[in-house]
Amino acid sequence: MRSAHVLAVRVLLLGALLASAGCFRPKIIAGAYACPEAGPCPDGFVCSHSIPHVCVASPDAGAGATTGTGGKTGTGGTTGTGGTTGTGGIDAGCTGSVPGCPSTDAGLCDPVCNTRCGCLEKCSVNTNGALTCNPPFQTKLTGGGLLQLCSNYAVATDPTTQSDNCGPGQVCVTANNCGARCYQFCRTSTDCTNGASCSRDAGGGYMTCDVPPVDCDPVMGAASKPSSRCPGMTANSLFGCYLSATTKTTLCDCQNSNGGGIEGSPCSHSRDCFAGLICIATSTAQPTACHRVCRLPGDSGAGVSTDEGGCKSGPPACTPIPFSDGTTNPTYGFCND
């Protein structure tokens, strides 16, 4: 009887051991295990896209969040190339996808929503116009934020390594004389904030949002001064108030670095000109060039009855700006003299 009792106890112990073995989950440190690009990794971890491939923690790992053959998660944020951030471990800087952003499945990753890259990476577009999954330029995303100054990094012979320190869904672009700034990726203007339009070319068919519109004074003599009403404008500011040639929109930005800028210079956009000028053709037979912005005589909204743009031929030279729908700008014109 005693032998039978001992045998029963041993059977129960063996069963408990086997049951516990089926639930065993190893506790590993993120980045401590190497893996092939597609894995495998323990539950709760995914294989990073960066080289060398290592297992990193992911809040969505093991929950069916990986897509494609690369095993990337849809919530992957980024940290620096150094692999560690303070005491938080290699994946402490994961920032995830852009909140409320409807992602698409096209391409390597989605730069608008920052999805389908690894936890340590950010989806972006490089100088070749190709999608990339790369670690950020610095250990943490320390860019100043949307439309603030930023830093780019790329190996000169390999644009695929391009990265920056802008946040998820943004890219560092040198678009004008203000220097490199963080612009928001977009597919349509509904992706943009504060009324900005999805109109800047990021290359490869991808777009970024323009700066948002501002109610400012684009007239020559005011556009480049604090009286322009551009936020943060100082006497030595590079910013100025610009007027669109196709809409009533005014905005505050810097002159494009590829523009000659002076009155009469050829242009493609108003920001190819200095503030106070607009890029427009004086007739259908003429190319677009930089012309002075003036206030139309008798404009009741401005409360003046004479031109304030300083046209050489006086107020009669202030010509209304025509729009494609047959209307004209009721407040501002261009000097046609």
DAJO-V800367 format. One record per residue. N is the residue number from 1. RES is the residue in one letter. PSI is psi in degrees with one decimal (none if undefined). D_CENTER is the distance of its C-alpha to the mean C-alpha in whole Angstrom. Layout:
# DAJO-V800367
n: [N/N]
res: [RES/RES]
psi: [PSI/PSI]
d_center: [D_CENTER/D_CENTER]
This chain:
# DAJO-V800367
n: [1/2/3/4/5/6/7/8/9/10/11/12/13/14/15/16/17/18/19/20/21/22/23/24/25/26/27/28/29/30/31/32/33/34/35/36/37/38/39/40/41/42/43/44/45/46/47/48/49/50/51/52/53/54/55/56/57/58/59/60/61/62/63/64/65/66/67/68/69/70/71/72/73/74/75/76/77/78/79/80/81/82/83/84/85/86/87/88/89/90/91/92/93/94/95/96/97/98/99/100/101/102/103/104/105/106/107/108/109/110/111/112/113/114/115/116/117/118/119/120/121/122/123/124/125/126/127/128/129/130/131/132/133/134/135/136/137/138/139/140/141/142/143/144/145/146/147/148/149/150/151/152/153/154/155/156/157/158/159/160/161/162/163/164/165/166/167/168/169/170/171/172/173/174/175/176/177/178/179/180/181/182/183/184/185/186/187/188/189/190/191/192/193/194/195/196/197/198/199/200/201/202/203/204/205/206/207/208/209/210/211/212/213/214/215/216/217/218/219/220/221/222/223/224/225/226/227/228/229/230/231/232/233/234/235/236/237/238/239/240/241/242/243/244/245/246/247/248/249/250/251/252/253/254/255/256/257/258/259/260/261/262/263/264/265/266/267/268/269/270/271/272/273/274/275/276/277/278/279/280/281/282/283/284/285/286/287/288/289/290/291/292/293/294/295/296/297/298/299/300/301/302/303/304/305/306/307/308/309/310/311/312/313/314/315/316/317/318/319/320/321/322/323/324/325/326/327/328/329/330/331/332/333/334/335/336/337]
res: [M/R/S/A/H/V/L/A/V/R/V/L/L/L/G/A/L/L/A/S/A/G/C/F/R/P/K/I/I/A/G/A/Y/A/C/P/E/A/G/P/C/P/D/G/F/V/C/S/H/S/I/P/H/V/C/V/A/S/P/D/A/G/A/G/A/T/T/G/T/G/G/K/T/G/T/G/G/T/T/G/T/G/G/T/T/G/T/G/G/I/D/A/G/C/T/G/S/V/P/G/C/P/S/T/D/A/G/L/C/D/P/V/C/N/T/R/C/G/C/L/E/K/C/S/V/N/T/N/G/A/L/T/C/N/P/P/F/Q/T/K/L/T/G/G/G/L/L/Q/L/C/S/N/Y/A/V/A/T/D/P/T/T/Q/S/D/N/C/G/P/G/Q/V/C/V/T/A/N/N/C/G/A/R/C/Y/Q/F/C/R/T/S/T/D/C/T/N/G/A/S/C/S/R/D/A/G/G/G/Y/M/T/C/D/V/P/P/V/D/C/D/P/V/M/G/A/A/S/K/P/S/S/R/C/P/G/M/T/A/N/S/L/F/G/C/Y/L/S/A/T/T/K/T/T/L/C/D/C/Q/N/S/N/G/G/G/I/E/G/S/P/C/S/H/S/R/D/C/F/A/G/L/I/C/I/A/T/S/T/A/Q/P/T/A/C/H/R/V/C/R/L/P/G/D/S/G/A/G/V/S/T/D/E/G/G/C/K/S/G/P/P/A/C/T/P/I/P/F/S/D/G/T/T/N/P/T/Y/G/F/C/N/D]
psi: [-40.4/-39.2/-41.0/-39.4/-45.2/-41.0/-40.3/-41.4/-43.0/-38.4/-43.9/-43.3/-41.4/-40.5/-41.0/-39.9/-44.1/-38.0/-42.9/-32.6/-33.7/-20.6/5.8/130.6/114.5/142.6/108.8/162.1/133.0/130.9/0.4/-15.9/126.7/155.6/155.1/165.9/-36.1/8.8/-161.9/163.1/160.9/163.8/135.8/1.0/153.2/161.0/126.2/154.1/-26.5/158.0/133.3/147.7/127.8/157.4/127.5/152.4/145.1/132.9/-20.7/-2.4/140.4/1.4/24.6/23.9/-9.5/149.0/155.7/-167.8/-9.9/-11.5/25.3/148.4/153.8/-4.4/19.8/124.8/-152.3/150.5/-175.1/174.8/-14.3/-24.0/-11.0/151.2/102.1/-133.2/4.9/-6.8/176.1/-25.7/20.9/-22.0/10.3/126.7/-13.8/-175.8/166.5/124.6/135.7/15.5/121.5/107.7/159.5/165.3/3.5/139.8/179.8/-43.5/176.5/106.2/-26.0/-44.8/-7.4/58.8/162.5/13.1/168.9/167.7/-30.3/11.0/166.1/140.7/130.8/-177.3/126.3/-176.7/-13.1/0.2/18.7/147.3/142.7/150.5/104.6/152.9/155.7/166.3/-36.0/169.9/-39.4/159.8/89.6/15.8/156.2/-4.7/-177.7/125.8/13.9/165.1/147.5/176.4/139.5/155.1/136.1/140.5/127.4/-34.5/1.7/86.4/-17.4/-15.2/-0.1/133.7/173.9/179.5/27.3/165.3/174.6/137.2/5.7/162.3/145.9/117.7/134.9/95.1/-19.6/-167.8/-0.3/-10.6/-177.5/131.5/160.3/120.0/147.6/129.0/149.9/159.3/-37.6/171.3/-18.5/-17.6/-14.2/159.9/157.0/31.4/9.5/155.9/148.8/85.6/1.0/134.3/121.5/-1.1/150.5/19.7/2.0/150.5/159.0/160.9/145.6/176.5/150.4/155.0/149.3/138.6/92.1/173.6/109.3/3.7/140.0/131.6/-19.7/-30.1/-30.4/16.5/165.0/-25.8/-7.2/-16.8/15.0/129.8/134.0/8.1/134.2/173.0/-28.2/16.1/146.3/-14.1/159.8/165.8/128.1/147.5/132.3/145.3/-6.5/-13.6/177.8/3.6/137.4/148.6/163.4/122.2/-179.1/159.8/140.2/139.2/-13.3/7.1/145.9/-37.2/-37.8/164.4/131.8/-10.9/143.1/150.5/165.2/-29.0/156.1/-30.6/-0.2/-15.4/167.4/156.0/138.3/-7.2/157.2/144.3/109.5/155.3/134.1/-18.6/169.4/-17.6/-6.5/148.1/163.4/142.8/168.2/122.6/153.5/140.7/134.9/162.1/132.1/137.8/140.1/12.2/114.0/-29.5/-32.8/-14.0/27.2/161.5/1.9/159.6/138.3/6.6/-8.1/34.2/141.7/-30.5/11.4/-174.8/-36.3/-20.4/-8.1/101.5/131.4/144.9/117.6/145.1/162.7/-21.8/6.5/-8.8/175.6/162.8/121.9/-14.6/-42.2/151.4/-168.9/149.8/115.6/68.8/none]
d_center: [78/76/74/73/71/70/69/67/65/64/63/61/59/58/57/55/53/52/51/49/48/46/44/43/39/39/37/35/33/29/29/33/33/32/32/31/28/29/30/33/32/34/33/30/28/26/26/23/22/22/25/27/27/28/28/26/26/24/25/25/27/30/29/28/24/24/24/25/27/24/25/21/21/18/17/17/15/15/17/18/20/23/24/25/24/27/29/27/27/25/22/22/19/18/15/15/13/11/14/16/14/16/15/17/19/18/18/17/15/12/8/8/10/10/14/17/16/19/19/18/15/11/10/9/10/12/14/17/14/15/13/14/15/15/16/14/15/17/19/17/13/14/11/12/9/7/9/11/12/11/13/13/16/17/21/22/24/21/18/18/17/14/12/11/11/7/8/8/5/2/4/7/8/12/12/15/18/16/15/12/9/6/4/3/4/8/11/13/13/14/11/10/11/14/15/13/13/11/12/10/11/9/13/15/14/11/9/6/7/10/11/14/17/20/24/24/27/27/30/31/33/30/27/27/28/28/30/27/26/22/21/22/24/26/29/27/24/22/20/22/22/22/23/22/25/25/24/25/22/21/18/18/16/18/20/18/19/21/23/27/26/30/32/33/30/29/25/23/21/22/20/22/24/25/25/28/28/26/26/29/32/35/36/36/38/36/32/29/30/29/31/32/31/34/35/37/41/42/38/40/36/36/40/41/43/42/39/37/35/38/39/42/44/44/42/43/41/38/37/35/32/32/30/30/32/35/34/33/31/34/33/32/33/33/36/38/40]
